[in-house]
């Protein structure tokens, strides 16, 4: 009886040891699974972070290239008159064809794509937008994830489309090695995204006449001058949907052309156009949509808007929108032949004195008074959704080169549908 009892104790001990071993093995396997899942989660976090950084780079660059403000090498707004905008740093836009060519820099005799880069550290985002050379960013300290992206532009098969390539990473290398070393660094991730941007012109169609009025033209005895002498387009100087009351009208036409052919009045089709359709004919979209497109600047002003408009132009804006009525008193020079502007006024526009505008002026109605002959000018085109009136001896000159430059150089970049892809 005693020997059998001792044998039963040995069996119980063996069973207990086996159970303990099984429990230790189960704990080890569970711990291994926890470590694997933890590593997998960390990898997924880093992969998602690098992907989000690259996508953020695409969106950031699209916003910057449509922002006319001048920036410094840190990509922040600069008051330096010699500073250039992000667009001027990155691309060259051809006029009048509207082609887009990414700019290059000389890397020891080899043309290299310009790059910009940003990294997020403990104090927020820091960026580098060099005019030449590679982006230079500080090394991020600590072990926390510090997402970064580097971006460059590349030519496309279409002249008006540019490809943008963004590389995101979870930790930027020091100096000019932004995201270049992340792929070789343990536990770091890198993502690469590409999209295409197309240049959407500021004007869908260039106005055919120096002055296009959906309603009537009534200037009394004022010596209004409308000219289309560059020999391009239809040769039309004045296009009116209603009547023309201008006995002292001066018409400028190309040599040998008929003055009668340069004037078209009582155009029933033009007069019947709704105001928004009239606007969309030249700008490609409704007035509200155009005012909200990238690159436009709303100008808030009361009484005389000349100073507010000049300030907006000095800040880099070229597509200007004034909601409601507006008044501009001269002297004022707005835009230039090399850098024209578009001024869109939602209500009536009252002009007085010596004002020179290079570009396009659009308003619901225009009244221009108190002008000495030869001292007020619009070189480009004037579009009026209602009536044109006034006593000013103004000269309105259609300029094909100014219109083409405005349409192309001041256009907005938009993402091409279906162009996005990752690598």
Residue pairs with C-beta under 8 A, 6 or more apart in sequence:
42 187
43 187
43 189
45 145
46 145
46 170
46 187
46 188
46 189
47 189
47 191
49 145
49 147
49 168
49 170
49 189
50 147
50 168
50 169
50 170
50 182
50 189
50 190
50 191
51 168
51 191
51 193
51 422
52 147
52 168
53 147
53 148
53 149
53 168
53 169
53 170
53 191
54 149
54 166
54 167
54 168
54 191
54 192
54 193
54 422
55 166
55 168
55 193
56 147
56 149
56 168
57 118
57 149
57 150
57 151
57 166
57 167
57 168
57 193
58 151
58 164
58 166
58 193
58 195
60 118
60 149
61 86
61 116
61 151
61 164
61 166
62 164
62 197
62 294
62 413
62 415
63 294
64 71
64 75
64 86
65 86
65 87
65 90
65 91
65 197
65 413
66 87
66 294
66 295
66 412
66 413
67 85
67 86
67 294
67 295
67 316
68 85
68 87
68 295
68 297
68 315
68 316
68 317
68 318
69 77
69 85
69 315
69 316
70 77
70 78
70 79
70 80
70 83
70 84
70 85
70 315
70 316
71 77
71 78
71 83
71 84
71 85
71 86
71 89
71 129
72 78
72 80
72 83
72 129
73 128
73 129
73 130
73 131
74 126
74 127
74 128
74 129
75 86
75 116
75 118
75 127
75 128
75 129
76 127
84 131
85 316
86 116
86 129
87 93
89 103
89 114
89 129
89 131
90 102
90 103
90 114
90 116
90 153
91 100
91 101
91 102
91 103
91 153
91 162
92 100
92 101
92 103
93 99
93 100
93 101
93 199
93 408
93 409
93 411
94 100
94 101
94 159
94 408
95 401
95 404
95 405
95 408
95 409
96 400
96 401
96 404
96 405
96 407
96 408
97 159
97 408
98 159
98 160
98 199
98 201
98 407
98 408
98 411
99 159
99 160
100 159
100 160
100 161
100 162
100 197
100 199
101 155
101 162
102 113
102 114
102 152
102 153
102 154
102 155
102 162
103 114
104 111
104 112
104 113
104 114
105 111
105 112
105 114
105 131
105 132
105 133
106 112
106 132
113 152
113 153
113 154
114 130
114 132
114 152
114 153
115 130
115 134
115 135
115 150
115 151
115 152
115 178
116 127
116 128
116 129
116 130
116 135
116 150
116 151
116 152
117 127
117 128
117 135
117 137
117 148
117 149
117 150
117 151
117 172
117 178
117 179
118 125
118 126
118 127
118 128
118 137
118 148
118 149
119 125
119 126
119 127
119 137
119 138
119 140
119 146
119 147
119 148
119 172
119 178
120 126
120 146
120 147
120 148
121 138
121 140
121 146
122 142
126 137
126 138
127 137
128 135
128 136
128 137
128 178
129 135
130 136
133 176
134 176
134 178
135 150
135 176
135 178
136 175
136 176
137 148
137 172
137 175
137 178
138 174
139 172
139 173
139 174
139 175
140 146
140 148
140 171
140 172
145 170
145 171
146 170
146 171
146 172
147 168
147 169
147 170
148 168
148 169
148 170
148 171
148 172
148 178
148 179
149 166
149 167
149 168
149 169
149 179
150 166
150 167
150 178
150 179
151 164
151 165
151 166
151 167
152 164
152 165
153 162
153 163
153 164
153 165
154 162
154 163
154 164
154 165
155 162
155 163
156 162
156 163
156 196
158 198
160 198
160 199
161 196
161 197
161 198
161 199
161 416
162 196
162 197
162 199
162 413
163 194
163 195
163 196
163 197
164 194
164 195
164 196
164 197
165 192
165 193
165 194
166 192
166 193
166 194
167 179
167 190
167 191
167 192
167 193
168 179
168 190
168 191
168 192
168 193
169 178
169 179
169 182
169 183
169 188
169 189
169 190
169 191
170 182
170 188
170 189
170 190
171 182
171 185
171 188
172 178
172 179
172 182
173 179
173 180
173 181
173 182
179 190
182 188
182 189
182 190
183 190
191 422
191 423
192 422
192 423
193 420
193 421
193 422
193 423
194 419
194 420
194 421
194 422
194 423
195 415
195 416
195 419
195 420
195 421
196 415
196 416
196 419
197 413
197 414
197 415
197 416
198 413
198 414
198 415
198 416
199 408
199 411
199 412
199 413
200 284
200 293
200 411
200 412
200 413
200 414
201 284
201 407
201 408
201 411
202 283
202 295
202 318
202 319
202 342
202 406
202 407
202 408
202 410
202 411
202 412
203 282
203 283
203 284
203 342
203 360
203 403
203 406
203 407
204 280
204 281
204 282
204 283
204 284
204 285
205 281
205 282
205 284
206 233
206 282
206 381
206 400
206 403
206 404
206 407
207 282
207 360
207 381
207 383
207 398
207 403
208 233
208 234
208 236
208 239
208 398
209 226
209 228
209 234
209 236
209 237
209 238
209 239
209 264
209 381
209 398
210 226
210 227
210 228
210 237
210 238
210 378
210 381
210 382
210 396
210 397
210 398
211 217
211 226
211 237
211 238
211 239
211 240
211 381
211 382
211 384
211 388
211 396
212 239
212 240
212 270
212 381
212 382
212 383
212 384
213 238
213 239
213 240
213 241
213 242
213 384
213 386
213 387
213 388
214 241
214 242
214 270
214 271
214 273
214 275
214 278
214 384
214 385
214 386
215 240
215 241
215 242
215 271
215 365
215 384
215 385
215 386
215 387
215 388
216 240
216 242
216 243
216 244
216 245
216 387
216 388
217 224
217 238
217 240
217 242
217 243
217 244
217 245
217 246
217 265
217 387
217 388
217 389
218 243
218 245
218 246
218 387
218 388
218 389
219 245
219 246
219 248
219 249
219 388
219 389
219 390
219 391
219 392
220 245
220 246
220 391
221 247
221 248
221 391
222 246
222 248
222 390
222 391
222 392
222 393
222 394
223 248
223 249
223 250
223 373
223 393
224 246
224 248
224 249
224 250
224 392
224 393
224 394
224 396
225 249
225 250
225 251
225 252
225 393
225 394
225 395
225 396
226 237
226 238
226 249
226 250
226 251
226 252
226 395
226 396
227 237
227 250
227 251
227 252
227 253
227 395
227 396
227 397
227 398
228 235
228 236
228 237
228 252
228 253
228 254
228 262
228 397
228 398
229 252
229 253
229 254
229 397
230 254
230 398
230 399
230 400
230 401
231 254
232 400
233 398
233 400
235 253
235 254
235 257
235 261
235 262
236 261
236 262
236 263
236 264
237 251
237 252
237 253
237 262
237 263
237 398
238 244
238 249
238 251
238 262
238 263
238 264
238 265
239 264
239 267
239 270
240 264
240 265
240 266
240 267
240 270
241 266
241 267
241 268
241 269
241 270
241 271
241 272
241 273
242 265
242 266
242 271
242 387
243 265
243 266
244 263
244 265
249 263
251 259
251 262
251 263
252 397
253 259
253 261
253 262
270 278
273 281
275 364
275 385
275 386
276 286
276 287
278 383
278 385
279 286
279 287
279 290
279 362
279 383
279 385
280 286
282 360
282 362
282 383
283 290
283 344
283 362
284 290
285 293
287 344
287 346
290 296
290 321
290 344
291 298
291 321
291 323
291 344
293 319
293 412
294 412
294 413
294 414
295 318
295 319
295 410
295 411
295 412
296 317
296 319
296 320
296 321
297 312
297 315
297 317
297 319
297 320
297 321
298 321
298 322
298 323
299 305
299 308
299 309
299 312
299 320
299 321
299 322
300 308
301 307
301 308
301 309
301 322
301 326
303 327
304 327
304 328
304 329
305 322
305 326
305 327
305 328
306 328
306 329
306 330
306 332
306 355
309 320
309 328
309 332
309 334
309 343
310 332
310 334
312 320
313 320
313 334
313 335
313 341
317 341
318 335
318 339
318 340
318 341
318 342
318 359
318 406
318 409
318 410
319 341
319 342
319 344
319 410
320 341
320 342
320 343
320 344
321 344
321 346
322 343
322 344
322 345
322 346
323 346
323 347
324 346
324 347
325 345
325 347
325 348
325 349
325 350
326 345
326 347
326 348
326 349
326 350
326 363
327 349
327 350
327 351
327 352
328 349
328 350
328 351
328 352
328 355
329 351
329 352
329 353
330 351
330 352
330 353
330 354
330 355
330 376
331 353
331 354
331 355
332 353
332 354
332 355
332 356
333 355
333 356
334 341
334 343
334 355
334 356
334 357
334 358
334 359
335 341
335 357
335 358
335 359
336 358
337 358
337 379
337 399
337 401
337 402
337 405
338 405
339 358
339 409
340 358
340 359
340 360
340 380
340 402
340 403
340 405
340 406
340 410
341 357
341 358
341 359
341 360
341 406
341 410
342 359
342 360
342 362
342 406
342 410
343 357
343 359
343 360
343 361
343 362
344 362
344 363
345 361
345 362
345 363
345 364
346 364
347 363
347 364
347 365
348 363
348 364
348 365
348 366
348 367
348 386
349 361
349 363
349 364
349 365
349 366
349 367
350 366
350 367
350 368
350 369
351 366
351 367
351 368
351 369
351 376
351 390
351 392
352 368
352 369
352 370
352 371
352 392
353 370
353 371
353 376
354 371
354 372
354 375
354 376
355 376
355 377
356 376
356 377
356 378
356 379
357 377
357 378
357 379
357 380
358 378
358 379
358 380
358 399
358 402
359 380
359 402
359 406
360 380
360 381
360 382
360 383
360 403
360 406
361 378
361 380
361 381
361 382
361 383
362 382
362 383
362 384
362 385
363 383
363 384
363 385
364 384
364 385
364 386
365 384
365 385
365 386
365 387
365 388
365 389
366 382
366 384
366 387
366 388
366 389
366 390
367 388
367 389
367 390
368 376
368 388
368 390
368 392
368 394
369 390
369 391
369 392
370 391
370 392
371 391
371 392
371 393
371 394
372 393
373 393
374 393
374 395
376 392
376 393
376 394
376 395
377 394
377 395
377 396
377 397
378 394
378 395
378 396
378 397
379 397
379 399
379 402
380 397
380 398
380 399
380 402
380 403
380 406
381 396
381 398
381 403
382 388
382 396
